[in-house]
Amino acid sequence: IDVEGGDQPIYNEDGDVVVVYNGEIYNFQSLRAELEEAGHQFTTDTDTEILVHGYEEHGTEIFSRLNGMFAVALWDASTEQLYLVRDRAGIKPLYYAHTGEGVLFGSEPKSILRTGLVEPAVDTDALEYFLHMRYSPPTTSLFEGIETLLPGTYLELNLSEKGWNVTEHRFWSLADVPTE
C-alpha cells in the first residue's frame, strides 16, 4: 500500500520510533482514522506508518489490535528496546539469532547466514524431526542457532551492560477467538 510513499524504514515525528516490516495490515484504515482523531499526523498513505503511531499511542498493545499478515521490527530509541513481532497465524516468517555481536533477524535464514556471524550448520534434531513429521518444531529452523518467532508473539529485546535481554510475549492465541 503506497509503495512509492512508503519507503522503509518509517519514523515517527521525533525520529525515536522506527519500523521496518513485511506484510499487510488489513484494518489499517480504521486504526489510522482512530490515530488521526487522537492527533497523530501521517506523512504517507502506507499501512506501515500506523505501526509507529500506534506504538506511540498504545505501546505494545497495538500488536494485538493488528489484523493482517506481517513481520515487524520496531525500535524505540528512547527506551533502547527492540520489538520483533509476528502475525497471529504466522503467515509472514520471522527468524532471529543471538550472537556475540547482538541479535540478528530476517524473513529468511539466509539473510542471517549472509552476515557471517552465524555458522551455516544444520540443526540435526530439527532435520530429523522434519524428515519424520514433514515440518520443523515451531521455534526452530533447519539451521543451528537460528530460531523462528512463534505466531501471535513478540520479542522484547532490551540492551543492557551484559548484552541483550530477551523476553517473549504472547499477544494472541487461538483461545482468544470467540466460539459463538
C-alpha atoms as one frame of an Amber mdcrd trajectory, in Angstrom:
protein
   0.000   0.000   0.000   1.512   3.317  -1.134   4.724   1.639  -2.244   6.128
   4.921  -3.613   5.454   6.868  -0.406   6.127   4.025   1.962   9.898   3.693
   1.700  11.193   1.989   4.799  12.282   2.496   7.469   9.375   4.674   8.653
   9.947   7.038  11.609   7.637   8.899  13.947   7.785  12.712  14.044  10.540
  12.770  16.687  12.609  10.089  14.966  12.863   7.976  18.106  10.476   5.214
  16.954  11.355   3.453  13.722   9.852   0.433  11.995  10.588  -1.932   9.140
   8.057  -4.529   8.226   6.883  -7.021   5.669   3.222  -7.704   5.102  -0.141
  -6.051   5.040  -2.361  -4.751   7.828  -5.958  -5.205   6.728  -7.520  -2.924
   9.342  -5.029  -0.084   8.893  -7.682   2.377   7.668  -9.766   2.156  10.843
  -6.626   2.267  13.005  -5.364   5.266  11.053  -8.661   7.133  11.497  -8.518
   6.465  15.249  -4.907   7.642  15.461  -5.609  10.783  13.418  -8.502  11.568
  15.753  -6.032  11.243  18.645  -3.839  13.883  16.967  -1.233  11.847  15.097
  -0.001  13.296  11.801   0.625  10.944   8.879   3.032  11.743   6.062   2.281
   8.697   3.865  -0.677   6.596   2.830   1.089   3.338   3.683  -0.128   0.870
   6.298   3.440   0.786   7.679   3.081   4.211   9.271   0.270   3.117  11.592
   2.827   0.937  13.380   4.907   3.853  14.678   1.902   5.998  15.617   0.014
   3.023  17.032   3.013   2.183  19.200   3.239   5.809  20.381  -0.455   5.755
  21.321  -0.895   2.222  22.680   2.573   0.823  23.342   2.854  -2.906  22.722
  -0.946  -3.238  22.960  -1.040  -2.129  19.311   0.223  -5.571  18.288  -2.962
  -7.302  19.475  -5.046  -4.756  17.538  -3.441  -5.549  14.187  -5.345  -7.712
  11.741  -3.221  -8.946   8.893  -0.123 -10.821   7.869   3.112  -9.244   8.991
   6.577  -9.484  10.455   7.650  -6.284  12.218  10.845  -4.890  13.700  10.189
  -1.772  15.787  12.963   0.160  17.569  12.188   2.594  20.393  15.347   4.683
  20.834  14.024   6.436  23.946  13.877   3.132  25.865  16.501   1.264  23.810
  14.045  -1.537  23.154  13.633  -3.576  20.005  10.404  -5.442  19.316  10.177
  -8.288  16.820   6.542  -9.118  16.079   4.891 -11.899  14.055   1.282 -12.003
  12.885  -1.385 -14.110  14.549  -1.346 -17.014  12.078   2.366 -16.878  11.345
   1.861 -16.202   7.655   4.939 -13.976   7.446   8.062 -15.688   8.796  10.479
 -14.052  11.221  13.806 -15.664  12.082  16.320 -14.476  14.664  19.659 -15.457
  16.147  21.650 -14.385  19.214  25.331 -13.820  18.540  28.240 -12.293  20.404
  27.667  -9.213  18.238  23.966  -8.855  19.071  20.672 -10.118  17.700  20.139
 -10.721  14.002  16.738 -11.060  12.374  15.235 -11.507   8.947  12.406 -13.016
   6.958  14.682 -15.835   5.768  17.532 -17.732   7.435  19.830 -16.850   4.526
  19.726 -13.152   5.459  21.117 -14.094   8.886  23.657 -16.545   7.463  24.970
 -13.977   4.962  26.217 -11.802   7.830  28.865 -14.416   8.597  28.054 -14.114
  12.310  26.159 -17.433  12.414  27.836 -20.622  11.260  25.811 -22.329   8.488
  25.394 -25.610  10.375  22.417 -27.947  10.126  20.331 -28.439  13.264  20.294
 -32.234  13.124  17.480 -32.556  15.675  15.253 -30.207  13.649  16.208 -32.034
  10.436  15.357 -35.419  11.929  12.041 -34.050  13.175  11.375 -32.583   9.727
  12.106 -35.865   7.966   9.765 -37.770  10.303   6.962 -35.234  10.659   7.386
 -33.119   7.475   7.768 -29.885   9.442  10.187 -28.420  11.975   9.335 -27.817
  15.635   7.630 -24.417  15.969  10.538 -22.348  17.303  13.339 -23.949  15.309
  14.730 -23.670  11.836  16.876 -26.188   9.998  19.932 -24.104  10.944  21.663
 -24.376  14.288  21.385 -21.126  16.231  18.561 -19.652  14.144  15.136 -19.624
  15.758  11.654 -18.878  14.449   9.362 -16.476  16.272   6.037 -18.125  17.096
   2.822 -16.751  15.549   0.980 -14.199  17.699   4.162 -13.460  19.616   6.597
 -10.616  20.019  10.088 -10.495  21.408  11.104  -7.569  23.580  14.838  -7.010
  23.443  16.460  -4.626  25.935  20.053  -3.559  25.652  21.952  -3.809  28.947
  25.596  -3.739  30.038  25.665  -7.538  29.718  24.162  -7.608  26.233  20.619
  -8.183  25.067  17.898  -9.319  27.469  15.192 -11.108  25.519  11.627 -11.607
  26.734   8.962 -13.390  24.711   5.341 -12.197  24.953   2.244 -13.831  23.538
  -0.244 -11.208  22.281  -2.704 -13.597  20.634  -3.677 -17.256  20.658  -6.436
 -19.328  19.121  -8.071 -19.497  22.567  -8.753 -15.746  22.224 -11.192 -16.343
  19.337 -14.866 -16.230  20.396 -16.588 -19.563  19.872 -20.056 -18.117  19.267
